[in-house]
Amino acid sequence: IGLSITIVLAVGRFLRLAVSDLQVTIIYKDMPEPIDLVTMCEDIFTARQDREFVLERELYQELIELYRSPEALIEITKRKDTTNTTSSLSSSSSSLSVPPAS
């Protein structure tokens, strides 16, 4: 009896560990089009390599603000429709434009 109770408790603990953080991480795992965020991370890396630390800090702050706002994160990562572009989509993507590092 003791062994079966131990096995049941161990399986229950593993299931709880596997499922417990889903509500926190699901917004990050199910991003349909994260290419803008990946591009921003690459721009931060490039700015650091080019020793443009002010630009790096500005891009980093913008990235952190995006991650703090679920609405903005959803807007940036939603699927882009090539036939129907809205003004809100074009205004949000224009905020991500970064001058090329020289």
NUNU-625656 format. One record per residue: residue number from 1; residue in three letters; y, z, x of N, C-alpha, C, O, CB in turn. Coordinates in nm, 4 decimals. Each point is the difference from the previous one (the first is absolute). Glycine has a CB too. Example, Ala and Ser with C-alpha at 12.3 -4.5 7.8 and 13.67 -1.06 7.14 Angstrom:
k,r,n.py,n.pz,n.px,ca.py,ca.pz,ca.px,c.py,c.pz,c.px,o.py,o.pz,o.px,cb.py,cb.pz,cb.px
1,ALA,-0.5690,0.7800,1.3190,0.1190,0.0000,-0.0890,0.1200,0.0000,0.0900,-0.0019,0.0665,0.1036,-0.1154,0.0581,-0.2928 .
2,SER,0.2223,-0.1966,0.1542,0.1190,0.0060,0.0820,0.1090,0.0730,-0.0770,0.1108,0.0169,0.0509,-0.1736,-0.2314,0.0675 .
***
This chain:
k,r,n.py,n.pz,n.px,ca.py,ca.pz,ca.px,c.py,c.pz,c.px,o.py,o.pz,o.px,cb.py,cb.pz,cb.px
1,ILE,-0.1193,0.0000,0.0843,0.1193,0.0000,-0.0843,0.1254,0.0000,0.0886,0.0952,-0.0731,-0.0271,-0.2206,0.1963,-0.1573 .
2,GLY,0.1251,-0.0423,0.2886,0.1171,0.0091,0.0883,0.0321,-0.1325,0.0676,0.1170,-0.0352,0.0151,-0.1717,0.2741,0.0231 .
3,LEU,-0.0490,-0.3132,0.0029,0.0215,-0.1281,0.0657,0.0582,-0.1025,-0.0970,0.0897,-0.0758,0.0369,-0.2789,0.1265,0.1192 .
4,SER,0.1405,-0.0538,-0.2770,0.0508,-0.0969,-0.0987,0.1446,0.0313,-0.0375,0.0794,-0.0918,-0.0201,-0.3125,0.0607,-0.0691 .
5,ILE,0.2682,0.1583,0.0797,0.1387,0.0374,-0.0298,0.0905,-0.0424,0.1153,0.1106,-0.0489,-0.0232,-0.1891,0.2442,-0.1174 .
6,THR,0.0331,-0.1770,0.2644,0.0779,-0.0402,0.1171,0.0231,-0.1508,0.0008,0.1104,-0.0457,0.0297,-0.2046,0.2398,0.0986 .
7,ILE,-0.0088,-0.2712,-0.1605,0.0128,-0.1458,-0.0032,0.0972,-0.0431,-0.1094,0.0843,-0.0866,0.0229,-0.3188,0.0639,0.0645 .
8,VAL,0.2235,0.0817,-0.2049,0.0895,-0.0346,-0.1106,0.1450,0.0344,0.0354,0.0905,-0.0785,-0.0282,-0.2781,0.1176,-0.1363 .
9,LEU,0.2101,0.0757,0.2249,0.1354,0.0380,0.0393,0.0545,-0.0918,0.1091,0.1180,-0.0350,-0.0026,-0.1702,0.2715,-0.0585 .
10,ALA,-0.0313,-0.2758,0.1561,0.0436,-0.0900,0.1064,0.0371,-0.1371,-0.0557,0.1021,-0.0572,0.0383,-0.2487,0.1801,0.1234 .
11,VAL,0.0646,-0.1753,-0.2513,0.0310,-0.1292,-0.0628,0.1285,0.0108,-0.0808,0.0836,-0.0902,0.0045,-0.3288,0.0326,-0.0144 .
12,GLY,0.2615,0.1642,-0.0621,0.1232,0.0202,-0.0769,0.1231,0.0066,0.0886,0.1046,-0.0550,-0.0344,-0.2377,0.1750,-0.1361 .
13,ARG,0.1213,-0.0532,0.2841,0.1130,0.0092,0.0931,0.0345,-0.1375,0.0574,0.1176,-0.0347,0.0106,-0.1843,0.2709,0.0463 .
14,PHE,-0.0355,-0.3150,-0.0196,0.0267,-0.1336,0.0525,0.0639,-0.0897,-0.1050,0.0896,-0.0782,0.0320,-0.2820,0.1046,0.1237 .
15,LEU,0.1483,-0.0164,-0.2789,0.0618,-0.0792,-0.1078,0.1446,0.0405,-0.0217,0.0865,-0.0853,-0.0195,-0.3096,0.0610,-0.0895 .
16,ARG,0.2492,0.1525,0.1123,0.1376,0.0470,-0.0183,0.0900,-0.0489,0.1128,0.1137,-0.0404,-0.0242,-0.1999,0.2425,-0.0962 .
17,LEU,0.0359,-0.1986,0.2437,0.0783,-0.0482,0.1136,0.0275,-0.1504,-0.0107,0.1080,-0.0463,0.0367,-0.2084,0.2275,0.1051 .
18,ALA,0.0040,-0.2557,-0.1913,0.0161,-0.1447,-0.0111,0.0976,-0.0389,-0.1102,0.0643,-0.1045,0.0099,-0.2959,0.0782,0.0749 .
19,VAL,0.2443,0.1068,-0.1885,0.0805,-0.0364,-0.1166,0.1328,0.0747,-0.0064,0.0887,-0.0417,-0.0744,-0.2996,-0.0068,-0.0451 .
20,SER,0.2276,0.1552,0.1932,0.1147,0.0887,-0.0190,0.1341,-0.0641,0.0338,0.0993,0.0310,-0.0659,-0.2512,0.1556,0.1153 .
21,ASP,0.1593,-0.2741,0.0496,0.1284,-0.0572,0.0399,0.0287,-0.1354,-0.0619,0.0975,-0.0644,0.0387,-0.1209,0.1875,0.1712 .
22,LEU,-0.0558,-0.1682,-0.3027,0.0205,-0.1324,-0.0581,0.1341,-0.0129,-0.0702,0.0650,-0.1038,0.0121,-0.3099,0.0855,-0.0390 .
23,GLN,0.2882,0.1191,-0.0453,0.1256,-0.0104,-0.0732,0.1197,-0.0103,0.0935,0.1030,-0.0556,-0.0380,-0.2058,0.1850,-0.1473 .
24,VAL,0.0911,-0.0775,0.3054,0.1097,-0.0048,0.0960,0.0008,-0.1323,0.0751,0.1070,-0.0551,0.0259,-0.1178,0.3037,-0.0025 .
25,THR,-0.1054,-0.3004,0.0118,-0.0071,-0.1183,0.0852,-0.0147,-0.1312,-0.0747,0.0102,-0.1059,0.0620,-0.1082,0.2511,0.1062 .
26,ILE,0.0745,-0.1429,-0.2983,-0.0275,-0.1239,-0.0719,0.1192,-0.0955,0.0008,-0.0200,-0.1214,0.0024,-0.1386,0.2479,-0.1458 .
27,ILE,0.2804,-0.0764,0.1414,0.1163,-0.0876,0.0002,0.0089,-0.0778,0.1308,0.0515,-0.1118,0.0017,0.0676,0.2706,-0.1549 .
28,TYR,-0.1680,-0.1017,0.2618,0.0061,-0.0676,0.1298,-0.1188,-0.0924,0.0230,0.0124,-0.1005,0.0699,0.1132,0.2952,0.0185 .
29,LYS,-0.2395,-0.1620,-0.1460,-0.1189,-0.0825,0.0189,-0.0015,-0.1223,-0.0899,-0.0641,-0.0995,0.0337,-0.0578,0.3035,0.0315 .
30,ASP,0.1902,-0.1997,-0.1780,-0.0051,-0.1094,-0.0965,0.1276,-0.0825,-0.0034,0.0367,-0.0518,-0.1055,-0.1920,0.1888,-0.0278 .
31,MET,0.2231,-0.1503,0.2451,0.1189,-0.0835,0.0063,-0.0430,-0.1472,-0.0039,-0.0780,-0.0435,0.0847,0.2045,0.2216,0.0477 .
32,PRO,-0.0765,-0.2551,-0.2301,-0.0444,-0.1385,-0.0107,0.0512,-0.0904,0.1129,-0.0756,-0.0837,0.0493,0.0682,0.1183,-0.2941 .
33,GLU,0.1308,-0.0202,0.2860,0.0597,-0.0864,0.1026,0.0801,0.0848,0.0992,0.1224,0.0065,-0.0114,-0.1112,-0.1996,-0.1531 .
34,PRO,-0.0755,0.2574,0.2601,0.0730,0.0872,0.0927,0.0629,-0.0737,0.1187,0.0382,0.0636,0.0982,-0.1937,0.1161,-0.1651 .
35,ILE,0.1666,-0.3119,0.0594,0.0471,-0.0774,0.1151,0.1419,0.0390,0.0406,0.0311,-0.0005,0.1191,-0.1784,-0.1876,-0.1910 .
36,ASP,0.2341,0.2218,-0.0234,0.1360,0.0405,0.0349,0.0005,0.1307,0.0785,0.0797,0.0166,0.0923,0.0049,-0.1329,-0.2969 .
37,LEU,-0.1725,0.2085,0.1689,-0.0093,0.1264,0.0737,-0.0580,-0.0216,0.1394,0.0441,0.0625,0.0965,-0.0720,0.0600,-0.3134 .
38,VAL,-0.0700,-0.2104,0.2271,-0.0584,-0.0304,0.1307,0.1049,-0.0654,0.0888,0.0102,0.0316,0.1185,-0.2391,-0.0582,-0.2218 .
39,THR,0.3065,-0.0643,0.0461,0.1062,-0.0656,0.0759,0.1032,0.1012,0.0469,0.0482,-0.0083,0.1130,-0.0842,-0.2013,-0.2441 .
40,MET,0.0700,0.3045,0.0457,0.0964,0.1022,0.0386,-0.0549,0.0847,0.1144,0.0740,0.0333,0.0926,0.0163,-0.0292,-0.3271 .
41,CYS,-0.2175,0.0312,0.2298,-0.0603,0.0767,0.1092,0.0000,-0.0798,0.1297,0.0245,0.0550,0.1074,-0.1674,0.0659,-0.2733 .
42,GLU,0.1154,-0.2502,0.1556,0.0050,-0.0848,0.1192,0.1417,-0.0096,0.0553,0.0193,-0.0025,0.1216,-0.2142,-0.1276,-0.2088 .
43,ASP,0.2939,0.1246,-0.0015,0.1395,-0.0034,0.0440,0.0393,0.1300,0.0700,0.0747,-0.0016,0.0979,-0.0212,-0.1538,-0.2873 .
44,ILE,-0.1040,0.2674,0.1392,0.0264,0.1289,0.0653,-0.0607,0.0000,0.1394,0.0630,0.0450,0.0957,-0.0592,0.0729,-0.3191 .
45,PHE,-0.1253,-0.1680,0.2350,-0.0668,-0.0066,0.1307,0.0760,-0.0912,0.0955,0.0168,0.0331,0.1173,-0.2376,0.0087,-0.2287 .
46,THR,0.2669,-0.1568,0.0615,0.0750,-0.0938,0.0834,0.1328,0.0605,0.0448,0.0404,-0.0165,0.1150,-0.1484,-0.1750,-0.2356 .
47,ALA,0.1754,0.2614,0.0299,0.1269,0.0638,0.0354,-0.0215,0.1055,0.1084,0.0834,0.0150,0.0892,0.0034,-0.0567,-0.3221 .
48,ARG,-0.1963,0.1134,0.2258,-0.0288,0.1003,0.1024,-0.0296,-0.0670,0.1340,0.0452,0.0473,0.1042,-0.1342,0.1080,-0.2809 .
49,GLN,0.0140,-0.2642,0.1746,-0.0300,-0.0711,0.1246,0.1262,-0.0555,0.0646,0.0130,-0.0013,0.1224,-0.2382,-0.0565,-0.2132 .
50,ASP,0.3185,0.0116,0.0069,0.1251,-0.0568,0.0508,0.1041,0.1070,0.0296,0.1134,-0.0313,0.0363,-0.1614,-0.1750,-0.1656 .
51,ARG,0.0097,0.3318,0.1140,0.0877,0.1153,0.0252,0.1250,-0.0015,-0.0887,0.1070,0.0442,0.0419,-0.1903,-0.0401,0.1939 .
52,GLU,0.0693,-0.0541,-0.3561,0.1082,0.0043,-0.0988,-0.0280,0.1194,-0.0912,-0.0466,-0.0147,-0.1130,0.0847,-0.2404,0.1214 .
53,PHE,-0.0085,0.3716,0.0438,-0.0393,0.1234,-0.0671,0.0784,0.0267,-0.1273,-0.0517,0.0636,-0.0918,-0.0104,0.0251,0.3124 .
54,VAL,0.1856,-0.1359,-0.2280,0.0782,0.0179,-0.1228,-0.0616,-0.0820,-0.1131,-0.0151,0.0495,-0.1117,0.2249,-0.0088,0.2473 .
55,LEU,-0.2453,-0.1657,-0.1069,-0.0653,-0.0848,-0.1003,-0.1354,0.0578,-0.0384,-0.0375,-0.0012,-0.1173,0.1562,-0.2007,0.2083 .
56,GLU,-0.1923,0.2525,0.0079,-0.1296,0.0610,-0.0281,0.0149,0.1177,-0.0963,-0.0771,0.0137,-0.0951,-0.0044,-0.0852,0.3218 .
57,ARG,0.1801,0.1552,-0.2014,0.0198,0.1166,-0.0862,0.0406,-0.0408,-0.1408,-0.0462,0.0598,-0.0971,0.1111,0.0735,0.2973 .
58,GLU,0.0209,-0.2344,-0.2129,0.0410,-0.0472,-0.1330,-0.1190,-0.0560,-0.0773,-0.0165,0.0292,-0.1185,0.2453,-0.0803,0.2082 .
59,LEU,-0.3114,-0.0291,-0.0234,-0.1180,-0.0560,-0.0664,-0.0994,0.1099,-0.0373,-0.0611,-0.0041,-0.1068,0.0926,-0.2098,0.2346 .
60,TYR,-0.0470,0.3112,-0.0395,-0.0907,0.1111,-0.0280,0.0487,0.0801,-0.1206,-0.0797,0.0369,-0.0863,0.0182,-0.0255,0.3300 .
61,GLN,0.1902,0.0152,-0.2498,0.0553,0.0737,-0.1142,-0.0204,-0.0774,-0.1296,-0.0317,0.0589,-0.1033,0.2016,0.0469,0.2544 .
62,GLU,-0.1517,-0.2378,-0.1460,-0.0214,-0.0814,-0.1203,-0.1463,0.0033,-0.0425,-0.0302,0.0055,-0.1192,0.2209,-0.1541,0.1862 .
63,LEU,-0.2815,0.1452,0.0301,-0.1426,0.0077,-0.0311,-0.0358,0.1345,-0.0628,-0.0762,0.0052,-0.0965,0.0287,-0.1624,0.2856 .
64,ILE,0.1015,0.2645,-0.1353,-0.0262,0.1331,-0.0555,0.0553,0.0104,-0.1421,-0.0650,0.0575,-0.0873,0.0716,0.0418,0.3191 .
65,GLU,0.1120,-0.1539,-0.2556,0.0563,0.0022,-0.1354,-0.0863,-0.0783,-0.0975,-0.0140,0.0394,-0.1157,0.2420,-0.0175,0.2136 .
66,LEU,-0.2855,-0.1317,-0.0527,-0.0912,-0.0761,-0.0861,-0.1225,0.0824,-0.0358,-0.0418,0.0023,-0.1157,0.1215,-0.2148,0.2201 .
67,TYR,-0.1369,0.2798,-0.0065,-0.1196,0.0805,-0.0265,0.0311,0.1235,-0.0841,-0.0896,0.0530,-0.0658,-0.0060,-0.1342,0.2810 .
68,ARG,0.2174,0.1273,-0.2148,0.0359,0.1158,-0.0824,0.0261,-0.0384,-0.1453,-0.0008,0.0864,-0.0877,0.0976,0.0205,0.2903 .
69,SER,-0.0742,-0.2335,-0.2288,0.0296,-0.0455,-0.1356,-0.1138,-0.0888,-0.0501,-0.0078,-0.1166,0.0387,0.2568,0.1292,0.0070 .
70,PRO,-0.3357,0.0391,-0.1296,-0.1105,-0.0818,-0.0502,0.0471,-0.1245,-0.0752,-0.0651,-0.1043,0.0062,-0.0697,0.3118,-0.0215 .
71,GLU,0.2475,-0.1975,-0.0557,0.0501,-0.1154,-0.0740,0.0391,-0.1121,0.0960,-0.0336,-0.1161,-0.0232,0.1147,0.2681,-0.1602 .
72,ALA,-0.0106,-0.1179,0.2905,0.0408,-0.1011,0.0983,-0.1219,-0.0573,0.0718,-0.0047,-0.1196,0.0283,0.2252,0.2372,0.0022 .
73,LEU,-0.3178,-0.0339,-0.0014,-0.1212,-0.0450,0.0673,-0.0773,-0.0984,-0.0874,-0.0511,-0.1006,0.0492,0.0398,0.3186,0.0746 .
74,ILE,0.0031,-0.1892,-0.2509,-0.0679,-0.0910,-0.0928,0.0767,-0.1309,-0.0108,-0.0606,-0.1071,-0.0035,-0.0310,0.3029,-0.1251 .
75,GLU,0.2230,-0.1886,0.1234,0.0820,-0.1206,-0.0101,-0.0167,-0.0893,0.1236,-0.0088,-0.1222,-0.0124,0.1733,0.2493,-0.1293 .
76,ILE,-0.1688,-0.0670,0.2592,-0.0124,-0.0765,0.1244,-0.1393,-0.0614,0.0135,-0.0129,-0.1118,0.0499,0.1820,0.2628,0.0577 .
77,THR,-0.2728,-0.0805,-0.1507,-0.1369,-0.0452,0.0243,-0.0640,-0.0700,-0.1186,-0.1176,-0.0356,0.0074,0.0972,0.2215,0.1502 .
78,LYS,0.0925,-0.2072,-0.2664,-0.0647,-0.0680,-0.1122,-0.0206,-0.1469,0.0330,0.0658,-0.0559,0.0878,0.0383,0.2177,-0.2498 .
79,ARG,-0.1962,-0.2222,0.0900,-0.0336,-0.1403,0.0250,0.1212,-0.0873,-0.0241,0.0718,0.0153,-0.0988,-0.3101,0.0265,0.0340 .
80,LYS,0.2591,-0.1335,0.1573,0.1121,-0.0914,-0.0103,-0.0430,-0.1214,-0.0817,-0.1012,-0.0634,0.0298,0.1949,0.1426,0.1925 .
81,ASP,-0.0165,-0.1106,-0.3248,-0.0269,-0.1170,-0.0827,0.0896,-0.1123,0.0502,0.1225,0.0121,-0.0044,-0.1874,0.1297,-0.1988 .
82,THR,0.0061,-0.2499,0.2506,0.0794,-0.1074,0.0599,0.0734,-0.0832,-0.1038,0.0985,-0.0657,0.0338,-0.2606,0.0592,0.1526 .
83,THR,0.1174,0.0069,-0.3123,0.0680,-0.0800,-0.1012,0.1103,0.0765,-0.0708,0.0992,-0.0596,-0.0421,-0.3086,-0.0667,0.0118 .
84,ASN,0.1939,0.2565,0.0166,0.0990,0.0827,-0.0697,0.0572,0.1029,0.0952,-0.0629,0.1032,0.0235,-0.0566,-0.1366,-0.2417 .
85,THR,0.2360,0.0083,0.2732,0.0636,0.1003,0.0838,0.1136,0.0622,-0.0776,0.0801,-0.0701,-0.0618,-0.1432,-0.0530,0.2724 .
86,THR,0.0700,0.2552,-0.2073,0.1047,0.0699,-0.0722,0.1079,0.0430,0.0963,-0.0214,0.0029,0.1212,-0.1426,0.0747,-0.2927 .
87,SER,0.2784,-0.0448,0.1190,0.1106,0.0416,0.0862,-0.0281,0.1353,0.0637,0.0459,0.0266,0.1110,0.1128,-0.1563,-0.2543 .
88,SER,-0.2338,0.2157,0.0743,-0.0299,0.1304,0.0597,-0.0935,-0.0153,0.1187,0.0109,0.0743,0.0975,0.0206,0.0352,-0.3202 .
89,LEU,-0.1234,-0.2053,0.2153,-0.0909,-0.0221,0.1107,0.0747,-0.0570,0.1193,-0.0234,0.0417,0.1134,-0.1648,-0.0777,-0.2741 .
90,SER,0.2766,-0.0575,0.1368,0.0718,-0.0585,0.1120,0.0976,0.0997,0.0612,0.0243,-0.0039,0.1206,-0.0479,-0.2211,-0.2263 .
91,SER,0.0795,0.3138,0.0249,0.0903,0.0994,0.0568,-0.0758,0.1047,0.0790,0.0516,0.0510,0.0995,0.1055,-0.0893,-0.2880 .
92,SER,-0.2803,0.0722,0.1459,-0.0763,0.0987,0.0760,-0.0527,-0.0591,0.1290,-0.0081,0.0703,0.1008,-0.0543,0.0427,-0.3129 .
93,SER,0.0263,-0.2403,0.2117,-0.0504,-0.0576,0.1238,0.1123,-0.0280,0.0974,-0.0232,-0.0061,0.1208,-0.1659,-0.0931,-0.2464 .
94,SER,0.3122,0.0817,0.0748,0.1111,-0.0230,0.0919,0.0347,0.1253,0.0777,0.0581,-0.0095,0.1082,0.0290,-0.1650,-0.2615 .
95,SER,-0.1209,0.2915,0.1015,0.0273,0.1224,0.0735,-0.0939,0.0170,0.1182,0.0255,0.0811,0.0890,0.0577,0.0211,-0.2991 .
96,LEU,-0.1943,-0.1803,0.2111,-0.0945,0.0096,0.1091,0.0300,-0.0973,0.1129,-0.0649,0.0054,0.1045,-0.1033,0.0687,-0.2684 .
97,SER,0.2653,-0.1629,0.1451,0.0283,-0.0972,0.1040,0.0570,0.0694,0.1224,0.0920,0.0813,-0.0091,-0.0523,-0.2579,-0.1641 .
98,VAL,-0.0959,0.1429,0.2860,0.0376,0.0632,0.1247,0.0373,-0.1095,0.0984,-0.0734,-0.0979,0.0130,-0.0783,0.2969,-0.0561 .
99,PRO,0.2638,-0.1849,0.1126,0.0340,-0.1017,0.0981,-0.1036,-0.0014,0.1111,-0.0515,0.1052,0.0379,0.2955,-0.0796,-0.0916 .
100,PRO,-0.2752,-0.1439,0.1064,-0.1015,-0.0061,0.1044,0.0473,0.0729,0.1251,0.1167,-0.0068,0.0386,-0.1984,-0.2117,-0.1306 .
101,ALA,-0.0127,0.2881,0.1537,0.0331,0.0742,0.1223,0.0144,-0.0982,0.1145,-0.0795,-0.0928,0.0145,-0.0434,0.2980,-0.0962 .
102,SER,0.2247,-0.1837,0.1624,0.0198,-0.0913,0.1137,-0.0366,0.0646,0.1306,0.0107,-0.0630,0.1052,0.1692,-0.0490,-0.2297 .
***
